[in-house]
Protein backbone atom coordinates (compact mmCIF):
# COMPACT_ATOMS: atom_id res chain seq x y z
CA UNK A 1 0.00 0.00 0.00
CA UNK A 2 2.94 2.29 -0.60
CA UNK A 3 1.17 4.41 -3.22
CA UNK A 4 -1.78 5.07 -0.93
CA UNK A 5 0.45 5.78 2.06
CA UNK A 6 2.71 8.12 0.07
CA UNK A 7 0.02 10.00 -1.88
CA UNK A 8 -2.99 9.62 0.41
CA UNK A 9 -3.96 13.29 0.35
CA UNK A 10 -3.80 13.42 -3.44
CA UNK A 11 -5.94 10.28 -3.72
CA UNK A 12 -8.46 11.66 -1.21
CA UNK A 13 -8.88 14.72 -3.43
CA UNK A 14 -9.06 12.78 -6.72
CA UNK A 15 -11.54 10.14 -5.50
CA UNK A 16 -13.32 12.44 -2.98
CA UNK A 17 -12.59 10.03 -0.12
CA UNK A 18 -13.63 10.52 3.50
CA UNK A 19 -11.36 7.88 5.09
CA UNK A 20 -7.75 8.12 6.22
CA UNK A 21 -6.22 4.64 6.48
CA UNK A 22 -4.97 2.94 3.30
CA UNK A 23 -7.23 -0.08 3.81
CA UNK A 24 -10.34 2.05 4.29
CA UNK A 25 -9.41 4.21 1.32
CA UNK A 26 -9.13 1.15 -0.92
CA UNK A 27 -12.49 -0.14 0.35
CA UNK A 28 -14.10 3.23 -0.38
CA UNK A 29 -12.60 3.29 -3.88
CA UNK A 30 -13.96 -0.22 -4.47
CA UNK A 31 -17.46 0.82 -3.42
CA UNK A 32 -17.40 4.04 -5.45
CA UNK A 33 -16.11 2.24 -8.57
CA UNK A 34 -18.66 -0.57 -8.05
CA UNK A 35 -15.98 -3.23 -7.56
CA UNK A 36 -18.03 -5.59 -5.44
CA UNK A 37 -17.94 -9.31 -4.84
CA UNK A 38 -20.95 -11.47 -4.14
CA UNK A 39 -22.80 -10.24 -1.09
CA UNK A 40 -21.73 -6.63 -1.65
CA UNK A 41 -18.25 -7.10 -0.18
CA UNK A 42 -15.69 -4.65 -1.68
CA UNK A 43 -13.29 -6.31 -4.15
CA UNK A 44 -10.00 -4.81 -3.00
CA UNK A 45 -7.92 -6.58 -5.66
CA UNK A 46 -9.91 -5.07 -8.53
CA UNK A 47 -9.99 -1.66 -6.84
CA UNK A 48 -6.20 -1.74 -6.41
CA UNK A 49 -5.77 -2.60 -10.08
CA UNK A 50 -8.03 0.29 -11.12
CA UNK A 51 -6.12 2.65 -8.83
CA UNK A 52 -2.82 1.59 -10.40
CA UNK A 53 -4.27 1.94 -13.90
CA UNK A 54 -5.49 5.47 -13.11
CA UNK A 55 -2.02 6.30 -11.77
CA UNK A 56 -0.14 4.79 -14.72
CA UNK A 57 -2.33 6.42 -17.37
CA UNK A 58 -1.92 9.85 -15.80
CA UNK A 59 -5.51 10.37 -14.67
CA UNK A 60 -4.22 11.17 -11.19
CA UNK A 61 -1.97 14.22 -11.50
CA UNK A 62 0.62 15.35 -8.97
PQR file with spaces between the fields and no chain letter, atoms N, CA, C, O and H, PARSE charges and radii, in Angstrom:
ATOM       1  N    UNK     1       0.827   -1.190    0.000 -0.4000 1.5000
ATOM       2  CA   UNK     1       0.000    0.000    0.000 -0.0000 2.0000
ATOM       3  C    UNK     1       0.870    1.252    0.000  0.5500 1.7000
ATOM       4  O    UNK     1       0.471    2.287    0.535 -0.5500 1.4000
ATOM       5  N    UNK     2       2.035    1.164   -0.587 -0.4000 1.5000
ATOM       6  CA   UNK     2       2.940    2.290   -0.603 -0.0000 2.0000
ATOM       7  C    UNK     2       2.396    3.508   -1.327  0.5500 1.7000
ATOM       8  O    UNK     2       2.583    4.636   -0.871 -0.5500 1.4000
ATOM       9  H    UNK     2       2.359    0.324   -1.022  0.4000 1.0000
ATOM      10  N    UNK     3       1.725    3.293   -2.447 -0.4000 1.5000
ATOM      11  CA   UNK     3       1.171    4.408   -3.222 -0.0000 2.0000
ATOM      12  C    UNK     3       0.134    5.166   -2.407  0.5500 1.7000
ATOM      13  O    UNK     3       0.128    6.397   -2.388 -0.5500 1.4000
ATOM      14  H    UNK     3       1.573    2.376   -2.817  0.4000 1.0000
ATOM      15  N    UNK     4      -0.737    4.433   -1.738 -0.4000 1.5000
ATOM      16  CA   UNK     4      -1.779    5.074   -0.931 -0.0000 2.0000
ATOM      17  C    UNK     4      -1.162    5.788    0.265  0.5500 1.7000
ATOM      18  O    UNK     4      -1.572    6.897    0.606 -0.5500 1.4000
ATOM      19  H    UNK     4      -0.732    3.433   -1.753  0.4000 1.0000
ATOM      20  N    UNK     5      -0.184    5.162    0.898 -0.4000 1.5000
ATOM      21  CA   UNK     5       0.452    5.780    2.060 -0.0000 2.0000
ATOM      22  C    UNK     5       1.219    7.041    1.659  0.5500 1.7000
ATOM      23  O    UNK     5       1.195    8.039    2.378 -0.5500 1.4000
ATOM      24  H    UNK     5       0.149    4.261    0.621  0.4000 1.0000
ATOM      25  N    UNK     6       1.892    6.995    0.522 -0.4000 1.5000
ATOM      26  CA   UNK     6       2.710    8.122    0.066 -0.0000 2.0000
ATOM      27  C    UNK     6       1.872    9.285   -0.468  0.5500 1.7000
ATOM      28  O    UNK     6       2.180   10.447   -0.204 -0.5500 1.4000
ATOM      29  H    UNK     6       1.911    6.184   -0.063  0.4000 1.0000
ATOM      30  N    UNK     7       0.821    8.973   -1.213 -0.4000 1.5000
ATOM      31  CA   UNK     7       0.023   10.005   -1.876 -0.0000 2.0000
ATOM      32  C    UNK     7      -1.427   10.004   -1.406  0.5500 1.7000
ATOM      33  O    UNK     7      -2.337   10.269   -2.191 -0.5500 1.4000
ATOM      34  H    UNK     7       0.571    8.029   -1.428  0.4000 1.0000
ATOM      35  N    UNK     8      -1.640    9.711   -0.141 -0.4000 1.5000
ATOM      36  CA   UNK     8      -2.987    9.620    0.412 -0.0000 2.0000
ATOM      37  C    UNK     8      -3.812   10.875    0.229  0.5500 1.7000
ATOM      38  O    UNK     8      -4.985   10.796   -0.138 -0.5500 1.4000
ATOM      39  H    UNK     8      -0.901    9.496    0.497  0.4000 1.0000
ATOM      40  N    UNK     9      -3.224   12.025    0.477 -0.4000 1.5000
ATOM      41  CA   UNK     9      -3.963   13.290    0.354 -0.0000 2.0000
ATOM      42  C    UNK     9      -4.376   13.539   -1.094  0.5500 1.7000
ATOM      43  O    UNK     9      -5.497   13.978   -1.355 -0.5500 1.4000
ATOM      44  H    UNK     9      -2.272   12.089    0.775  0.4000 1.0000
ATOM      45  N    UNK    10      -3.490   13.265   -2.017 -0.4000 1.5000
ATOM      46  CA   UNK    10      -3.796   13.422   -3.440 -0.0000 2.0000
ATOM      47  C    UNK    10      -4.934   12.484   -3.859  0.5500 1.7000
ATOM      48  O    UNK    10      -5.831   12.882   -4.603 -0.5500 1.4000
ATOM      49  H    UNK    10      -2.580   12.909   -1.804  0.4000 1.0000
ATOM      50  N    UNK    11      -4.890   11.247   -3.380 -0.4000 1.5000
ATOM      51  CA   UNK    11      -5.942   10.282   -3.720 -0.0000 2.0000
ATOM      52  C    UNK    11      -7.269   10.665   -3.082  0.5500 1.7000
ATOM      53  O    UNK    11      -8.326   10.477   -3.683 -0.5500 1.4000
ATOM      54  H    UNK    11      -4.162   10.924   -2.777  0.4000 1.0000
ATOM      55  N    UNK    12      -7.219   11.202   -1.866 -0.4000 1.5000
ATOM      56  CA   UNK    12      -8.459   11.659   -1.213 -0.0000 2.0000
ATOM      57  C    UNK    12      -9.123   12.754   -2.044  0.5500 1.7000
ATOM      58  O    UNK    12     -10.347   12.784   -2.174 -0.5500 1.4000
ATOM      59  H    UNK    12      -6.360   11.354   -1.377  0.4000 1.0000
ATOM      60  N    UNK    13      -8.322   13.646   -2.601 -0.4000 1.5000
ATOM      61  CA   UNK    13      -8.881   14.720   -3.433 -0.0000 2.0000
ATOM      62  C    UNK    13      -9.418   14.175   -4.754  0.5500 1.7000
ATOM      63  O    UNK    13     -10.511   14.552   -5.178 -0.5500 1.4000
ATOM      64  H    UNK    13      -7.328   13.621   -2.495  0.4000 1.0000
ATOM      65  N    UNK    14      -8.666   13.295   -5.407 -0.4000 1.5000
ATOM      66  CA   UNK    14      -9.063   12.780   -6.718 -0.0000 2.0000
ATOM      67  C    UNK    14     -10.333   11.936   -6.636  0.5500 1.7000
ATOM      68  O    UNK    14     -11.239   12.085   -7.456 -0.5500 1.4000
ATOM      69  H    UNK    14      -7.778   12.988   -5.063  0.4000 1.0000
ATOM      70  N    UNK    15     -10.393   11.051   -5.642 -0.4000 1.5000
ATOM      71  CA   UNK    15     -11.536   10.145   -5.502 -0.0000 2.0000
ATOM      72  C    UNK    15     -12.600   10.677   -4.539  0.5500 1.7000
ATOM      73  O    UNK    15     -13.623   10.022   -4.338 -0.5500 1.4000
ATOM      74  H    UNK    15      -9.657   10.930   -4.976  0.4000 1.0000
ATOM      75  N    UNK    16     -12.380   11.839   -3.946 -0.4000 1.5000
ATOM      76  CA   UNK    16     -13.316   12.440   -2.977 -0.0000 2.0000
ATOM      77  C    UNK    16     -13.582   11.475   -1.816  0.5500 1.7000
ATOM      78  O    UNK    16     -14.730   11.165   -1.500 -0.5500 1.4000
ATOM      79  H    UNK    16     -11.549   12.370   -4.109  0.4000 1.0000
ATOM      80  N    UNK    17     -12.501   11.010   -1.192 -0.4000 1.5000
ATOM      81  CA   UNK    17     -12.592   10.026   -0.115 -0.0000 2.0000
ATOM      82  C    UNK    17     -12.750   10.705    1.235  0.5500 1.7000
ATOM      83  O    UNK    17     -12.287   11.826    1.442 -0.5500 1.4000
ATOM      84  H    UNK    17     -11.568   11.262   -1.449  0.4000 1.0000
ATOM      85  N    UNK    18     -13.410   10.011    2.145 -0.4000 1.5000
ATOM      86  CA   UNK    18     -13.626   10.518    3.495 -0.0000 2.0000
ATOM      87  C    UNK    18     -12.753    9.801    4.527  0.5500 1.7000
ATOM      88  O    UNK    18     -12.653   10.257    5.666 -0.5500 1.4000
ATOM      89  H    UNK    18     -13.786    9.100    1.977  0.4000 1.0000
ATOM      90  N    UNK    19     -12.123    8.695    4.148 -0.4000 1.5000
ATOM      91  CA   UNK    19     -11.364    7.877    5.089 -0.0000 2.0000
ATOM      92  C    UNK    19      -9.890    8.261    5.078  0.5500 1.7000
ATOM      93  O    UNK    19      -9.430    8.988    4.197 -0.5500 1.4000
ATOM      94  H    UNK    19     -12.204    8.326    3.223  0.4000 1.0000
ATOM      95  N    UNK    20      -9.152    7.757    6.079 -0.4000 1.5000
ATOM      96  CA   UNK    20      -7.747    8.123    6.219 -0.0000 2.0000
ATOM      97  C    UNK    20      -6.782    6.952    6.082  0.5500 1.7000
ATOM      98  O    UNK    20      -5.684    7.133    5.556 -0.5500 1.4000
ATOM      99  H    UNK    20      -9.526    7.167    6.794  0.4000 1.0000
ATOM     100  N    UNK    21      -7.152    5.762    6.535 -0.4000 1.5000
ATOM     101  CA   UNK    21      -6.215    4.642    6.478 -0.0000 2.0000
ATOM     102  C    UNK    21      -6.199    4.053    5.069  0.5500 1.7000
ATOM     103  O    UNK    21      -7.212    4.090    4.371 -0.5500 1.4000
ATOM     104  H    UNK    21      -8.044    5.615    6.963  0.4000 1.0000
ATOM     105  N    UNK    22      -5.065    3.514    4.651 -0.4000 1.5000
ATOM     106  CA   UNK    22      -4.974    2.940    3.302 -0.0000 2.0000
ATOM     107  C    UNK    22      -6.018    1.853    3.025  0.5500 1.7000
ATOM     108  O    UNK    22      -6.588    1.801    1.935 -0.5500 1.4000
ATOM     109  H    UNK    22      -4.242    3.484    5.218  0.4000 1.0000
ATOM     110  N    UNK    23      -6.265    0.993    4.005 -0.4000 1.5000
ATOM     111  CA   UNK    23      -7.232   -0.082    3.809 -0.0000 2.0000
ATOM     112  C    UNK    23      -8.641    0.468    3.607  0.5500 1.7000
ATOM     113  O    UNK    23      -9.375    0.011    2.731 -0.5500 1.4000
ATOM     114  H    UNK    23      -5.802    1.036    4.891  0.4000 1.0000
ATOM     115  N    UNK    24      -9.010    1.446    4.421 -0.4000 1.5000
ATOM     116  CA   UNK    24     -10.341    2.046    4.295 -0.0000 2.0000
ATOM     117  C    UNK    24     -10.465    2.823    2.987  0.5500 1.7000
ATOM     118  O    UNK    24     -11.527    2.834    2.365 -0.5500 1.4000
ATOM     119  H    UNK    24      -8.414    1.817    5.133  0.4000 1.0000
ATOM     120  N    UNK    25      -9.380    3.472    2.573 -0.4000 1.5000
ATOM     121  CA   UNK    25      -9.413    4.212    1.315 -0.0000 2.0000
ATOM     122  C    UNK    25      -9.642    3.264    0.143  0.5500 1.7000
ATOM     123  O    UNK    25     -10.424    3.568   -0.758 -0.5500 1.4000
ATOM     124  H    UNK    25      -8.517    3.463    3.078  0.4000 1.0000
ATOM     125  N    UNK    26      -8.965    2.121    0.151 -0.4000 1.5000
ATOM     126  CA   UNK    26      -9.133    1.149   -0.920 -0.0000 2.0000
ATOM     127  C    UNK    26     -10.548    0.573   -0.923  0.5500 1.7000
ATOM     128  O    UNK    26     -11.126    0.352   -1.987 -0.5500 1.4000
ATOM     129  H    UNK    26      -8.330    1.874    0.883  0.4000 1.0000
ATOM     130  N    UNK    27     -11.106    0.330    0.260 -0.4000 1.5000
ATOM     131  CA   UNK    27     -12.492   -0.138    0.355 -0.0000 2.0000
ATOM     132  C    UNK    27     -13.455    0.903   -0.207  0.5500 1.7000
ATOM     133  O    UNK    27     -14.394    0.559   -0.924 -0.5500 1.4000
ATOM     134  H    UNK    27     -10.637    0.510    1.125  0.4000 1.0000
ATOM     135  N    UNK    28     -13.226    2.164    0.114 -0.4000 1.5000
ATOM     136  CA   UNK    28     -14.104    3.231   -0.375 -0.0000 2.0000
ATOM     137  C    UNK    28     -13.992    3.382   -1.895  0.5500 1.7000
ATOM     138  O    UNK    28     -14.993    3.618   -2.571 -0.5500 1.4000
ATOM     139  H    UNK    28     -12.463    2.444    0.696  0.4000 1.0000
ATOM     140  N    UNK    29     -12.783    3.247   -2.427 -0.4000 1.5000
ATOM     141  CA   UNK    29     -12.599    3.288   -3.879 -0.0000 2.0000
ATOM     142  C    UNK    29     -13.347    2.131   -4.527  0.5500 1.7000
ATOM     143  O    UNK    29     -13.994    2.308   -5.559 -0.5500 1.4000
ATOM     144  H    UNK    29     -11.969    3.055   -1.877  0.4000 1.0000
ATOM     145  N    UNK    30     -13.263    0.950   -3.926 -0.4000 1.5000
ATOM     146  CA   UNK    30     -13.960   -0.224   -4.467 -0.0000 2.0000
ATOM     147  C    UNK    30     -15.464    0.009   -4.514  0.5500 1.7000
ATOM     148  O    UNK    30     -16.114   -0.328   -5.503 -0.5500 1.4000
ATOM     149  H    UNK    30     -12.738    0.806   -3.087  0.4000 1.0000
ATOM     150  N    UNK    31     -16.013    0.575   -3.464 -0.4000 1.5000
ATOM     151  CA   UNK    31     -17.457    0.823   -3.418 -0.0000 2.0000
ATOM     152  C    UNK    31     -17.845    1.883   -4.438  0.5500 1.7000
ATOM     153  O    UNK    31     -18.834    1.720   -5.152 -0.5500 1.4000
ATOM     154  H    UNK    31     -15.485    0.849   -2.660  0.4000 1.0000
ATOM     155  N    UNK    32     -17.085    2.958   -4.514 -0.4000 1.5000
ATOM     156  CA   UNK    32     -17.401    4.043   -5.454 -0.0000 2.0000
ATOM     157  C    UNK    32     -17.276    3.599   -6.912  0.5500 1.7000
ATOM     158  O    UNK    32     -18.035    4.054   -7.768 -0.5500 1.4000
ATOM     159  H    UNK    32     -16.281    3.090   -3.934  0.4000 1.0000
ATOM     160  N    UNK    33     -16.318    2.710   -7.194 -0.4000 1.5000
ATOM     161  CA   UNK    33     -16.110    2.239   -8.569 -0.0000 2.0000
ATOM     162  C    UNK    33     -16.923    0.975   -8.858  0.5500 1.7000
ATOM     163  O    UNK    33     -16.775    0.363   -9.916 -0.5500 1.4000
ATOM     164  H    UNK    33     -15.702    2.341   -6.499  0.4000 1.0000
ATOM     165  N    UNK    34     -17.773    0.592   -7.918 -0.4000 1.5000
ATOM     166  CA   UNK    34     -18.659   -0.570   -8.054 -0.0000 2.0000
ATOM     167  C    UNK    34     -17.876   -1.871   -8.253  0.5500 1.7000
ATOM     168  O    UNK    34     -18.268   -2.724   -9.050 -0.5500 1.4000
ATOM     169  H    UNK    34     -17.893    1.089   -7.059  0.4000 1.0000
ATOM     170  N    UNK    35     -16.782   -2.011   -7.532 -0.4000 1.5000
ATOM     171  CA   UNK    35     -15.983   -3.234   -7.556 -0.0000 2.0000
ATOM     172  C    UNK    35     -16.405   -4.074   -6.356  0.5500 1.7000
ATOM     173  O    UNK    35     -15.780   -4.033   -5.296 -0.5500 1.4000
ATOM     174  H    UNK    35     -16.464   -1.318   -6.885  0.4000 1.0000
ATOM     175  N    UNK    36     -17.463   -4.824   -6.544 -0.4000 1.5000
ATOM     176  CA   UNK    36     -18.033   -5.586   -5.441 -0.0000 2.0000
ATOM     177  C    UNK    36     -18.050   -7.068   -5.763  0.5500 1.7000
ATOM     178  O    UNK    36     -18.259   -7.474   -6.906 -0.5500 1.4000
ATOM     179  H    UNK    36     -17.971   -4.858   -7.404  0.4000 1.0000
ATOM     180  N    UNK    37     -17.825   -7.871   -4.724 -0.4000 1.5000
ATOM     181  CA   UNK    37     -17.943   -9.314   -4.839 -0.0000 2.0000
ATOM     182  C    UNK    37     -19.364   -9.705   -4.480  0.5500 1.7000
ATOM     183  O    UNK    37     -20.192   -8.854   -4.154 -0.5500 1.4000
ATOM     184  H    UNK    37     -17.656   -7.542   -3.795  0.4000 1.0000
ATOM     185  N    UNK    38     -19.637  -10.989   -4.541 -0.4000 1.5000
ATOM     186  CA   UNK    38     -20.953  -11.466   -4.136 -0.0000 2.0000
ATOM     187  C    UNK    38     -21.218  -11.056   -2.697  0.5500 1.7000
ATOM     188  O    UNK    38     -20.322  -11.099   -1.854 -0.5500 1.4000
ATOM     189  H    UNK    38     -18.965  -11.681   -4.805  0.4000 1.0000
ATOM     190  N    UNK    39     -22.434  -10.666   -2.426 -0.4000 1.5000
ATOM     191  CA   UNK    39     -22.796  -10.238   -1.086 -0.0000 2.0000
ATOM     192  C    UNK    39     -22.489   -8.774   -0.820  0.5500 1.7000
ATOM     193  O    UNK    39     -22.692   -8.298    0.297 -0.5500 1.4000
ATOM     194  H    UNK    39     -23.162  -10.631   -3.110  0.4000 1.0000
ATOM     195  N    UNK    40     -22.008   -8.056   -1.816 -0.4000 1.5000
ATOM     196  CA   UNK    40     -21.734   -6.632   -1.649 -0.0000 2.0000
ATOM     197  C    UNK    40     -20.414   -6.313   -0.977  0.5500 1.7000
ATOM     198  O    UNK    40     -20.173   -5.164   -0.605 -0.5500 1.4000
ATOM     199  H    UNK    40     -21.843   -8.443   -2.723  0.4000 1.0000
ATOM     200  N    UNK    41     -19.549   -7.313   -0.814 -0.4000 1.5000
ATOM     201  CA   UNK    41     -18.249   -7.098   -0.183 -0.0000 2.0000
ATOM     202  C    UNK    41     -17.310   -6.406   -1.180  0.5500 1.7000
ATOM     203  O    UNK    41     -17.234   -6.832   -2.333 -0.5500 1.4000
ATOM     204  H    UNK    41     -19.744   -8.246   -1.116  0.4000 1.0000
ATOM     205  N    UNK    42     -16.593   -5.348   -0.769 -0.4000 1.5000
ATOM     206  CA   UNK    42     -15.686   -4.646   -1.681 -0.0000 2.0000
ATOM     207  C    UNK    42     -14.587   -5.573   -2.214  0.5500 1.7000
ATOM     208  O    UNK    42     -13.976   -6.318   -1.447 -0.5500 1.4000
ATOM     209  H    UNK    42     -16.655   -5.002    0.168  0.4000 1.0000
ATOM     210  N    UNK    43     -14.342   -5.527   -3.508 -0.4000 1.5000
ATOM     211  CA   UNK    43     -13.290   -6.309   -4.148 -0.0000 2.0000
ATOM     212  C    UNK    43     -12.020   -5.458   -4.172  0.5500 1.7000
ATOM     213  O    UNK    43     -11.813   -4.654   -5.081 -0.5500 1.4000
ATOM     214  H    UNK    43     -14.839   -4.923   -4.131  0.4000 1.0000
ATOM     215  N    UNK    44     -11.185   -5.647   -3.169 -0.4000 1.5000
ATOM     216  CA   UNK    44      -9.998   -4.814   -3.000 -0.0000 2.0000
ATOM     217  C    UNK    44      -8.966   -5.047   -4.095  0.5500 1.7000
ATOM     218  O    UNK    44      -8.253   -4.121   -4.482 -0.5500 1.4000
ATOM     219  H    UNK    44     -11.353   -6.300   -2.430  0.4000 1.0000
ATOM     220  N    UNK    45      -8.879   -6.273   -4.595 -0.4000 1.5000
ATOM     221  CA   UNK    45      -7.922   -6.580   -5.656 -0.0000 2.0000
ATOM     222  C    UNK    45      -8.247   -5.792   -6.921  0.5500 1.7000
ATOM     223  O    UNK    45      -7.362   -5.174   -7.513 -0.5500 1.4000
ATOM     224  H    UNK    45      -9.458   -7.025   -4.280  0.4000 1.0000
ATOM     225  N    UNK    46      -9.499   -5.811   -7.333 -0.4000 1.5000
ATOM     226  CA   UNK    46      -9.911   -5.072   -8.528 -0.0000 2.0000
ATOM     227  C    UNK    46      -9.765   -3.570   -8.317  0.5500 1.7000
ATOM     228  O    UNK    46      -9.331   -2.856   -9.222 -0.5500 1.4000
ATOM     229  H    UNK    46     -10.218   -6.313   -6.853  0.4000 1.0000
ATOM     230  N    UNK    47     -10.122   -3.089   -7.137 -0.4000 1.5000
ATOM     231  CA   UNK    47      -9.992   -1.662   -6.842 -0.0000 2.0000
ATOM     232  C    UNK    47      -8.528   -1.229   -6.891  0.5500 1.7000
ATOM     233  O    UNK    47      -8.219   -0.148   -7.393 -0.5500 1.4000
ATOM     234  H    UNK    47     -10.474   -3.668   -6.402  0.4000 1.0000
ATOM     235  N    UNK    48      -7.629   -2.059   -6.377 -0.4000 1.5000
ATOM     236  CA   UNK    48      -6.201   -1.740   -6.410 -0.0000 2.0000
ATOM     237  C    UNK    48      -5.700   -1.687   -7.846  0.5500 1.7000
ATOM     238  O    UNK    48      -4.894   -0.825   -8.195 -0.5500 1.4000
ATOM     239  H    UNK    48      -7.880   -2.937   -5.969  0.4000 1.0000
ATOM     240  N    UNK    49      -6.174   -2.605   -8.674 -0.4000 1.5000
ATOM     241  CA   UNK    49      -5.772   -2.602  -10.083 -0.0000 2.0000
ATOM     242  C    UNK    49      -6.268   -1.342  -10.798  0.5500 1.7000
ATOM     243  O    UNK    49      -5.541   -0.757  -11.601 -0.5500 1.4000
ATOM     244  H    UNK    49      -6.829   -3.306   -8.391  0.4000 1.0000
ATOM     245  N    UNK    50      -7.498   -0.928  -10.510 -0.4000 1.5000
ATOM     246  CA   UNK    50      -8.035    0.290  -11.115 -0.0000 2.0000
ATOM     247  C    UNK    50      -7.264    1.524  -10.648  0.5500 1.7000
ATOM     248  O    UNK    50      -6.999    2.435  -11.433 -0.5500 1.4000
ATOM     249  H    UNK    50      -8.088   -1.404   -9.858  0.4000 1.0000
ATOM     250  N    UNK    51      -6.908    1.545   -9.368 -0.4000 1.5000
ATOM     251  CA   UNK    51      -6.117    2.652   -8.828 -0.0000 2.0000
ATOM     252  C    UNK    51      -4.771    2.739   -9.547  0.5500 1.7000
ATOM     253  O    UNK    51      -4.350    3.821   -9.957 -0.5500 1.4000
ATOM     254  H    UNK    51      -7.122    0.805   -8.730  0.4000 1.0000
ATOM     255  N    UNK    52      -4.102    1.601   -9.698 -0.4000 1.5000
ATOM     256  CA   UNK    52      -2.818    1.591  -10.398 -0.0000 2.0000
ATOM     257  C    UNK    52      -2.970    2.005  -11.859  0.5500 1.7000
ATOM     258  O    UNK    52      -2.123    2.722  -12.392 -0.5500 1.4000
ATOM     259  H    UNK    52      -4.445    0.722   -9.365  0.4000 1.0000
ATOM     260  N    UNK    53      -4.036    1.559  -12.504 -0.4000 1.5000
ATOM     261  CA   UNK    53      -4.271    1.938  -13.901 -0.0000 2.0000
ATOM     262  C    UNK    53      -4.486    3.447  -14.020  0.5500 1.7000
ATOM     263  O    UNK    53      -3.945    4.085  -14.924 -0.5500 1.4000
ATOM     264  H    UNK    53      -4.723    0.976  -12.071  0.4000 1.0000
ATOM     265  N    UNK    54      -5.277    4.016  -13.106 -0.4000 1.5000
ATOM     266  CA   UNK    54      -5.488    5.466  -13.111 -0.0000 2.0000
ATOM     267  C    UNK    54      -4.163    6.197  -12.925  0.5500 1.7000
ATOM     268  O    UNK    54      -3.915    7.214  -13.573 -0.5500 1.4000
ATOM     269  H    UNK    54      -5.716    3.498  -12.372  0.4000 1.0000
ATOM     270  N    UNK    55      -3.319    5.684  -12.047 -0.4000 1.5000
ATOM     271  CA   UNK    55      -2.024    6.298  -11.769 -0.0000 2.0000
ATOM     272  C    UNK    55      -1.112    6.202  -12.997  0.5500 1.7000
ATOM     273  O    UNK    55      -0.484    7.187  -13.388 -0.5500 1.4000
ATOM     274  H    UNK    55      -3.521    4.858  -11.520  0.4000 1.0000
ATOM     275  N    UNK    56      -1.043    5.019  -13.598 -0.4000 1.5000
ATOM     276  CA   UNK    56      -0.139    4.795  -14.723 -0.0000 2.0000
ATOM     277  C    UNK    56      -0.558    5.544  -15.982  0.5500 1.7000
ATOM     278  O    UNK    56       0.291    5.953  -16.774 -0.5500 1.4000
ATOM     279  H    UNK    56      -1.552    4.220  -13.281  0.4000 1.0000
ATOM     280  N    UNK    57      -1.853    5.725  -16.168 -0.4000 1.5000
ATOM     281  CA   UNK    57      -2.326    6.415  -17.369 -0.0000 2.0000
ATOM     282  C    UNK    57      -2.358    7.927  -17.199  0.5500 1.7000
ATOM     283  O    UNK    57      -2.697    8.647  -18.138 -0.5500 1.4000
ATOM     284  H    UNK    57      -2.542    5.393  -15.524  0.4000 1.0000
ATOM     285  N    UNK    58      -2.012    8.413  -16.018 -0.4000 1.5000
ATOM     286  CA   UNK    58      -1.921    9.848  -15.797 -0.0000 2.0000
ATOM     287  C    UNK    58      -3.223   10.524  -15.427  0.5500 1.7000
ATOM     288  O    UNK    58      -3.302   11.752  -15.451 -0.5500 1.4000
ATOM     289  H    UNK    58      -1.737    7.828  -15.256  0.4000 1.0000
ATOM     290  N    UNK    59      -4.244    9.763  -15.085 -0.4000 1.5000
ATOM     291  CA   UNK    59      -5.509   10.374  -14.674 -0.0000 2.0000
ATOM     292  C    UNK    59      -5.358   11.088  -13.338  0.5500 1.7000
ATOM     293  O    UNK    59      -6.013   12.099  -13.088 -0.5500 1.4000
ATOM     294  H    UNK    59      -4.180    8.765  -15.065  0.4000 1.0000
ATOM     295  N    UNK    60      -4.490   10.556  -12.482 -0.4000 1.5000
ATOM     296  CA   UNK    60      -4.216   11.172  -11.187 -0.0000 2.0000
ATOM     297  C    UNK    60      -2.951   12.011  -11.361  0.5500 1.7000
ATOM     298  O    UNK    60      -1.868   11.469  -11.583 -0.5500 1.4000
ATOM     299  H    UNK    60      -3.958    9.734  -12.685  0.4000 1.0000
ATOM     300  N    UNK    61      -3.090   13.305  -11.261 -0.4000 1.5000
ATOM     301  CA   UNK    61      -1.966   14.218  -11.505 -0.0000 2.0000
ATOM     302  C    UNK    61      -1.377   14.711  -10.183  0.5500 1.7000
ATOM     303  O    UNK    61      -2.101   14.963   -9.219 -0.5500 1.4000
ATOM     304  H    UNK    61      -3.970   13.744  -11.081  0.4000 1.0000
ATOM     305  N    UNK    62      -0.063   14.843  -10.157 -0.4000 1.5000
ATOM     306  CA   UNK    62       0.625   15.354   -8.968 -0.0000 2.0000
ATOM     307  C    UNK    62       0.416   16.827   -8.810  0.5500 1.7000
ATOM     308  O    UNK    62       0.924   17.424   -7.861 -0.5500 1.4000
ATOM     309  H    UNK    62       0.525   14.639  -10.940  0.4000 1.0000
